């Protein structure tokens, strides 16, 4: 049971303090939810590099400097004698996957689940390697897609990556507080 009595001066101050504290907590929770409620990725970006004819022993690469979220890579190879061309995706200096066209063109070597897709499709003398990650992989400094050609007769290479820039309010490692979009490293 409880009883109702007229509030005294101390009780009224305590009541206002509790209300102010509750309002502050509610406002803080609303700001925190707004920060994580939406998608934390920024603008979508696609980078493409056309390499052309590439002799055996040569390498091609797409390197992104800055922070972001890696989603997918597509490497299109025209020609080639035995599909002995390797692809490596590195994030901040750590290899995430290294595979070859010869390996992934075998159906039992392809990956396809909720977290990664890695496969090669063929159309005549054109081979397309697709590597896709879900959820996206976060990189803080460097994303590199390297193609190492170890076969003769490669008439053309095209490398395309799909990623997102970090959101303007996202905290990048080694920074304090919030950053504006202009303070983030640019993709180069």
N, C-alpha and C positions, 0 to 999 in steps of 0.2 A: 504494500500500500504506500501511497505517497500523499503528501499534503501540499496544498497550495497556500503560500503565504506571500505577503507583499515583499517585493524585492527591496533589500537594503542597498546602501551605497556600494558596499563591497561586492554584493551579488550582481548588481548592474554592471560594474566594471568587469567582473569575471565573465559575464554573459557577452559583453561586447568583445572581449579578448578572444573568447571561443569562436564567436562569429567571424572575427577578422582572421583568425588562424584557419578556419574552415574555408573561407573565401580564398585565402592565399594558396592553400593546398589544392583547391579546385582549379584555380587559374594555372598553377604549375603543372597539374596533370593535363590540362587542356593543351598547353604549349608542348609538353612532352609527346602527347599523342599526335599533334599536328606534325611534329618533326619526323616521326617514324610511321605515321599512318599511310602516307603516300609512297610512291616509288622513290627509292633513294638514288636512282640513277638519273643522270642528266641527259643532255641531248644525245641522240643516236648519231653515230659517225661510221662511215664506211670509207676505207682506204684501199685503193686499187693500184697495182703496179703491173704494167705490161713489160715483160723482159725481152721477149722475142727469142730468136734462135740461141740456144745455149749448148756449147760443146761439153763433152764429158770432162769432169774434174772442176767445172765451174760451179759457183754458188750464186744464188739470188736471195734477197731478203727484203722484208718489210719490217722496219723498226719504228716503233712509236715511243717517243719520249714524253713522259708526263704520267698522270694517274688516270685510271678509268676502270671499266669493267669489260673484259673480253668475252664475247659471245660465240663467234664462229669465224672460221677461215675456209676459203674455197681456193683450191689450187687447180688450175686447168693446164694440162700438158698436152701438146700436140706432137705426134710422132714419138720416136724413141724405139730402141731395139728390144729391150727386155724389161721395161718399167722399173729399172733399178735407180729410181730417184727417190731420195729420202726427204721427209718433211719433219722439222722439229718446231714445236711451239714452246717458247721460253717466256716465263713471267718473272720479272725482277731477278733474272739470272738463273732461275731454276727451270729445268726442262719439265714440261707438263706431259708431253707425248712426243715420241719419235717413232715414225713408221714410214713405210715406203708404199709406192703405188703397187709394186709386185705383191706385197703382203696383203694389203686391203682389197685387192681385186678378187681374192679368194673369199667366197661367201662365209666360210666358217671362221675367218679371221676378222670380219667386220664387227663393229660394236654398235649396238642400238638398244638403249634402255632409257630410263627417265633422266639419267644424269649426263650421258655422253652419246654422241653419234659420231662414228668414224667409219667412212666407207668410200669406195671408189666405184664410179659408174663409167661405162664405156659407150662411145658412139663413134664407130669407125676407128680412126686413129687418134681420137681425142679422149683423154681420160680426165675425169673430174673427181678430185678428192675433196670430201666435205668433212670437216671436224667441227662439232657443235657441242658446247657445254651448257648445261642447265642445272643448277643456277650458274650464272655467269661467274667468271673468275676475276677477282679484284687484283689489279696491279697498281703499284704505288710509284714506280719510276720508269720501267721499261717493259714494253711488250715486243717480242721479236718472233717473226715467222720466217724460218730459214728453209731454203730448198737447196739440196745438194744433189746435183746431177752427176750420176755415175754410169751413164749409158750414152751411146752415140745416137745421132739422128733426132735429137729433140729440136723441133722446128719452132716451137713457141711455148712460152710460160706466161701465165697470168696469175697473180696472187691478189686475193681480196680478203680483207678482214672486216668484221662487223663488231662494233663495240659501242659503249656509252661513255661519255665524259662523266666525271663525278658531279653530283648535284652541288649547287652553289653553297649549301649549308653543311656539306659533308666535311668531316675532319680528316685531313690527310696526316699520315704518320709524321711525327716530329713537329707538329704545329700546335699552337695553343689557341683556344677559342674558335670562333667561326671565321671562315675565309670568304671573301667575295669572289665571284667568278673571275674577275680580272687578276686575282692573286694566285690562281691555280696555274700550274705549268701547262703550257699550250701543247697540243699534239703537234709534233714536228716530223 
